[in-house]
Amino acid sequence: MRVVLASASPARRAVLRAAGVDPIVEIADVDEEALLAAMPQAAPAEKVTHLASAKATTVARRIGSAHPDAVLIGCDSMLHIDGELVGKPGDADTARRRWGTMAGGTGELVTGHAVLRLADGEIDRVAEGHAVTTVRFAEPSEAELSAYLATREPLAVAGAFTLDGLGGWFVEGIDGDPSNVIGISLPLVRRLLAGVGVRVTDLWSAPPDG
C-alpha cells in the first residue's frame, strides 16, 4: 500500500521518512483563503481540520486511478496566538509583526489531519483529527530577528517559525507533541491510520506496489 502525502511541505515528508514511511508527494491545489472565509465562526481546530480534509480529498480524486488502493494524509497547520489564528506570513513585514506578538509569549500550534483510504480508486474510509502543541517563544534581539527574516525561512511556514530549522534557536520549549509543531503529528496519524484499518508498522519501508 502506498502512502500519499497531500502536502508540499518538505518538513512533513522528512518527519514521515525519518519514521519509516516514504510517501509519494502530491500537492493539493485548494483555495485556503476561500475555504476559511466560508467558516468565520468556526473554532481553530475545526478550521485547520477542514483545510486538511480538503487537501486530502482533492488529491484523492486526482490520483485514484494511478494509486487505487493508497492511503492519503492531508495536513494543515496554523498558529493560534493572542486570540488570532495565523498561517504563513508570506512577507518579511508580516513576519516581523507576528514576532512582535510572539516574542516572550506562548502560542498554540494547531494542525488538522485527514487520513483517507482508497479502494479501487474511490474514497472508502476517512478519519480526521487535530493536534495542539503549546510553544514558548524566546525574545530574539532586533539583530537576530532581522537576520532570521533575511533567511526567508519564516515567510513560508505557519506562525513564522520552525522548530526543526533556524527558528529552533528562538523556541524556549514546547508542551506536547514536537512532530506536530513540524507539521504532522505522528501519534495522531498512527491513530487515524488505525481508524481506516491500517497499521502503521505495515507501512514502514513499504516497497512500491507499482
N, C-alpha and C positions, 0 to 999 in steps of 0.2 A: 504494500500500500504506500503510495507516495503522499508526502506531506507538501501542501502548497501554502506558502506564506503570502497572504494578500496585503503586502506592505513593501514599500521601497526602502524601509529602514535597514541600513547595514548593521546597526546595533542589535536589532531584533534577530536578524539572521545569525549574527555572531553568538548570541545567547543560545539559540537553538543548536547551532553546530557544536558549541562547547559542551552542550548537554546530550550529544549523541544523535541529534536529528539534523539531517542535511536537507533543507527544504528547497523545493522549486520556488523561485520568487516571481510573483505575478503582481504587477502594480494595479491597484484599483483606481479607476477614474470616476470619482464621485465629487459632487459639489458640496463640500463640507459646510460652507457658509450658508447655503440654501437649506440644507438639512437642519442645521442648528436654528436658523431663523424660523423654521416651521414649528419649533417646540420651545418657545422662550421661557415658559414657566416650569420646564422640567428640571429635575434635580441633576447635579453634575454627573452622578453615576449613570443616570438614565441617558443623558446626552452622549457620553463617550461610548456607552454600550450600543446605542443606536447607530453611531458612526461606524463602529467596528462591524456590526452586523451588515450594514450597507456595503462596506468594502468587501467582506467575505462573500456576500450574495452576488454582487456584481461580477466578481472573479469566477465564482462557481458557474454562473450562467455562460461565461465566455469560454471556459476551458473544459466543460463537461464532456465533450466528445473526445478530447485529447487525453484526458485522465478521468475516465468514467467511474473509477472506484477510489478516488482520492479523498483525503481529509483536508479541509481548508481551515486556516487560522487567520482571523482578522483582528486587528488591534487598533485602538486609538487612545492616545494619552493627552491629558491636559493638566495644568496645574491650577488647583483651587487655592487662592490666596486673597486675603483681605476681602472676602465676600465675592470675588470675581473668578470666573473660570477662563483661563487664558491658554492659548496654544502656542504655535510658533510665532515669534515676533516679526520675522521677515526682514527687518532692517535694524541698523545699529541704534537709531534714536529710540525706537520702541523697546529694544532690549535694554538700553540704559535706564529707561523709565521703569521697566519691570524690576531691574536690580535695585532701583531706589526703594521699591516696596519690599523686596525680598530680603535685602541685606540685614543680617542680625535677627531675622524673624523666622517663622516657620510657615510651611505651606503643605498642602496635601497633593501628592501626585496621584491622579486618578486615571486608571487605564481600563477601558472597556475591552472585553474579549468576546469573540464569537467563534465557535467551532462548528463546522458543517461537515457532515459525512455524505458523500455522494454514493449512489447506487445506480449503475447503468447510466451515468451521466446526469442524473437528476438529484436534487437535494432530498435526502432521505431522512436525516436526523439532524437536529440542531440543539446546541447547548450554549448558553450565554451567561456571562457574569462580569463582575468588575473587581478590581483590587485597589486598595488605598494604602499608600505609604506616606508617613509624615517625614518631611525633610526639614532639617535645621540648617539654615544658611549662615555662612560666615559673613564678615563685613570686609570685602576687598577694598583696598585703598583705591583712590582715584586712578593712580598709575596702573595698578593691577587690573582694574576693570577696563580701562582703555586698551590695555594690551590684550585682554581676553576678547573684547569686542572686535579688535583688529584681526583676530584669527578667523572670524566669521562663524566659528563653531556654534555659538549660542543663537545665531539668527535662524537656524533651521531645525531647532529642537524644542519640544514642548517646555514651556516655562523658562526658556533662555538659559538652560544649564544642562550639563551632563553629569552623571555620576562616574561613568567609565572612561571619561576623556579629560580634557583640560579643566573642565568645570569641577571635577572632583576635588581640586585644590580649595574650592570655596564652599564645600559642604562640610559642616561640622559633624553631622551624624544623621542617621535615619532611624525611624521606628517602624518596623515592618519588613516586607519582602524587598530586598535590594534589586532583584531581577525586574520587579515591577517598575522601579524608577528608570531602568534602562529601556523599558517599553513593552516587556512581555513577562507576565508572572508565571514562572514555571510551576509552582504549586497549584495555581488556579487552572492552568492549561491541563495539567495532569487530571484534575477532577473533571474538567469539561470533556476531555477525551473519553474518560470512563463513562460520561453521560451519553456519549454517542456510540458506546460499545467498543472502544479502542483502548488497549493497554499501552501506556507509553513505552514500556520496555520492549514491546514488539516493534517499535519504530526506531529503536537505536540502531544506527548504521545500517538501516534497511536498504537493500540493493534496489535499483530502479526496476519497475515492473514492465518497462518498455513503453 
